[in-house]
């Protein structure tokens, strides 16, 4: 029986920063030496992922710093005159006031079990976003708390330890097959994938199109 929900936030409850990323990439394209604009996103993502993967434990670096460092390297690589600080502020502004999916508030209001937010975003940023939308989770656990990012297991283990719940008593819901489904599964937590864009569903994965469909899965019957 499910006694609690672990819930991803960005991309699941609120929109990701894709539009802001596009704006930033356009600015780098307009002010730099780039043949194909798609090269910017690819390079930036690779720089971020390289740093992200090694950021845990004593080597942990906050999401804000990882994003700023990777963006600064991207600007330099493409010989852009863009201001890394100014562009980063656009992204950070989105993080604290992100648009919310239309069913998210109802999901919180109608849940019959406690909901705990599990997020890779820095604690202060997500707390501001939660307050901005007036959401009332039962707890919030971030990468900054655990000094580790999803899909590594430490954040999930930290949340289980803090709540006193076992893996079998929880279902984790998120929009990322790697960070959410793979990450939570690695510690024995059942998962539900929020597949808003109707992507192909891998074998063995339980998927829903929006948060309200979660209550129609076997976990809540």
MIGUTI-814908 format. One record per residue (C-alpha): residue in one letter; x, y, z. Coordinates in Angstrom, 2 decimals. Layout:
N
aa,u,v,w
a,X,Y,Z
...
//
This chain:
221
aa,u,v,w
x,0.00,0.00,0.00
x,1.30,3.47,-0.90
x,1.76,5.58,2.22
x,3.40,8.57,0.53
x,4.27,10.12,-2.80
x,7.75,11.29,-3.71
x,7.25,13.91,-6.42
x,9.69,15.50,-8.84
x,9.04,19.21,-9.39
x,10.43,20.81,-12.57
x,8.92,19.16,-15.63
x,6.41,17.33,-13.44
x,4.58,19.92,-11.33
x,5.82,23.04,-13.14
x,7.31,23.68,-16.56
x,10.99,23.15,-17.25
x,13.15,26.07,-18.38
x,13.20,25.08,-22.05
x,11.92,28.42,-23.32
x,14.53,30.33,-21.31
x,17.23,27.98,-22.60
x,16.14,28.80,-26.15
x,16.34,32.52,-25.42
x,19.82,32.17,-23.99
x,20.99,30.05,-26.91
x,19.65,32.67,-29.34
x,21.59,35.40,-27.55
x,24.81,33.38,-27.78
x,24.10,32.69,-31.46
x,23.50,36.38,-32.19
x,26.64,37.54,-30.39
x,29.03,34.69,-31.15
x,30.60,32.71,-33.95
x,28.27,29.79,-34.53
x,27.33,27.98,-37.75
x,24.46,25.94,-36.37
x,22.44,27.15,-33.37
x,21.84,23.56,-32.25
x,25.56,23.29,-31.51
x,25.09,25.70,-28.61
x,22.58,23.56,-26.74
x,24.59,20.39,-27.32
x,27.84,21.91,-26.09
x,26.18,23.57,-23.09
x,24.41,20.34,-22.10
x,27.61,18.31,-22.37
x,29.50,20.81,-20.22
x,26.74,20.77,-17.62
x,26.47,16.97,-17.59
x,30.22,16.50,-17.21
x,30.24,18.66,-14.10
x,26.88,17.33,-12.87
x,27.96,13.68,-12.86
x,30.98,14.31,-10.66
x,29.13,16.61,-8.24
x,28.39,14.65,-5.07
x,29.65,14.26,-1.54
x,32.69,16.41,-0.83
x,32.71,17.47,-4.49
x,29.10,18.67,-4.47
x,28.40,21.94,-6.28
x,25.02,23.67,-6.29
x,22.83,23.66,-9.39
x,23.16,27.43,-9.74
x,26.93,27.25,-9.79
x,26.94,24.29,-12.21
x,24.65,26.14,-14.59
x,26.68,29.35,-14.40
x,30.00,27.56,-14.95
x,28.71,25.56,-17.91
x,27.08,28.63,-19.47
x,30.25,30.68,-19.07
x,32.29,27.94,-20.78
x,29.72,27.80,-23.58
x,29.87,31.55,-24.15
x,33.66,31.42,-24.28
x,33.71,28.42,-26.60
x,31.53,30.17,-29.19
x,33.40,33.47,-28.85
x,30.23,35.21,-27.76
x,30.14,38.65,-26.15
x,27.06,37.68,-24.12
x,27.06,38.30,-20.37
x,27.03,34.96,-18.53
x,25.77,36.54,-15.32
x,22.85,38.33,-17.01
x,21.82,35.23,-18.95
x,22.06,33.05,-15.83
x,19.75,35.44,-14.03
x,17.11,34.79,-16.70
x,17.28,31.09,-15.93
x,17.28,31.56,-12.17
x,14.28,33.88,-12.43
x,12.37,31.05,-14.11
x,13.32,28.60,-11.39
x,11.69,30.65,-8.63
x,8.55,31.58,-10.59
x,7.96,28.78,-13.11
x,4.60,28.38,-14.89
x,2.61,25.54,-13.36
x,0.79,22.70,-15.14
x,-2.95,23.20,-14.91
x,-3.73,20.05,-12.89
x,-0.88,20.33,-10.37
x,-2.71,22.27,-7.65
x,-5.66,19.89,-7.81
x,-3.26,16.97,-7.49
x,-1.92,18.36,-4.23
x,-5.36,19.23,-2.92
x,-6.90,15.81,-3.61
x,-4.06,13.52,-2.56
x,-5.04,11.03,0.10
x,-1.40,10.47,1.14
x,1.45,12.85,2.04
x,3.40,14.37,-0.85
x,7.12,15.01,-0.56
x,9.01,16.99,-3.20
x,12.29,15.41,-4.39
x,14.27,17.84,-6.55
x,17.71,18.46,-8.02
x,17.22,22.24,-7.84
x,18.80,24.20,-4.97
x,16.71,24.37,-1.82
x,16.10,28.13,-1.70
x,15.00,28.23,-5.35
x,12.47,25.45,-5.04
x,11.07,26.78,-1.77
x,10.44,30.10,-3.50
x,8.70,28.33,-6.39
x,6.54,26.29,-4.04
x,5.53,29.41,-2.11
x,4.88,31.31,-5.34
x,2.24,28.76,-6.33
x,0.85,28.26,-2.83
x,1.56,24.53,-2.80
x,1.58,22.60,0.47
x,3.89,19.57,0.27
x,4.52,17.60,3.46
x,8.24,18.00,2.99
x,10.94,19.03,0.51
x,14.20,17.18,-0.10
x,16.78,18.58,-2.48
x,20.14,17.69,-3.95
x,21.61,20.42,-1.78
x,20.37,18.57,1.33
x,21.74,15.20,0.26
x,24.87,16.56,-1.51
x,23.91,14.39,-4.46
x,21.80,14.65,-7.61
x,19.27,12.25,-9.10
x,19.65,9.68,-10.60
x,22.23,8.83,-7.92
x,20.60,6.96,-5.04
x,21.67,9.25,-2.18
x,18.82,11.78,-2.56
x,16.20,9.04,-2.53
x,17.84,7.34,0.45
x,17.99,10.68,2.25
x,14.26,11.24,1.71
x,13.39,7.74,2.90
x,15.52,8.20,6.01
x,14.00,11.57,6.86
x,10.42,10.37,6.40
x,10.94,7.03,8.12
x,9.37,5.27,5.15
x,10.57,2.14,3.40
x,11.02,1.96,-0.37
x,7.97,-0.30,-0.65
x,5.71,2.29,0.99
x,6.47,5.01,-1.55
x,5.83,5.71,-5.22
x,8.03,8.25,-6.99
x,6.51,10.32,-9.79
x,8.55,12.27,-12.32
x,9.01,13.25,-15.95
x,12.55,11.92,-16.44
x,13.19,8.29,-17.34
x,16.80,8.60,-16.18
x,16.63,10.84,-13.11
x,13.23,9.76,-11.78
x,12.38,6.29,-13.03
x,15.89,4.86,-13.11
x,17.03,6.75,-10.01
x,14.14,5.79,-7.75
x,14.09,2.22,-9.05
x,17.74,1.82,-8.04
x,16.70,1.91,-4.37
x,13.59,-0.22,-4.83
x,11.00,2.57,-5.06
x,8.10,2.00,-7.46
x,7.78,4.71,-10.11
x,5.30,6.45,-12.37
x,6.56,8.30,-15.43
x,4.75,11.52,-16.38
x,4.83,11.36,-20.18
x,3.24,14.63,-21.24
x,4.59,14.54,-24.80
x,3.33,11.04,-25.67
x,6.77,9.54,-26.13
x,7.20,5.82,-26.61
x,6.80,4.03,-23.29
x,9.61,1.58,-22.46
x,8.65,-1.93,-21.45
x,7.91,-2.26,-17.76
x,7.39,1.47,-17.19
x,4.08,2.72,-15.79
x,3.24,6.01,-17.51
x,0.56,8.71,-17.24
x,-0.13,11.80,-19.34
x,-0.72,14.09,-16.38
x,-0.66,14.03,-12.60
x,-4.37,13.35,-12.09
x,-4.04,10.08,-14.02
x,-1.75,8.87,-11.24
x,-4.82,8.08,-9.12
x,-6.05,5.65,-11.78
x,-2.94,3.48,-11.59
x,-2.88,0.22,-9.63
x,-0.87,1.89,-6.85
x,-3.98,3.79,-5.73
x,-6.67,1.17,-6.20
//
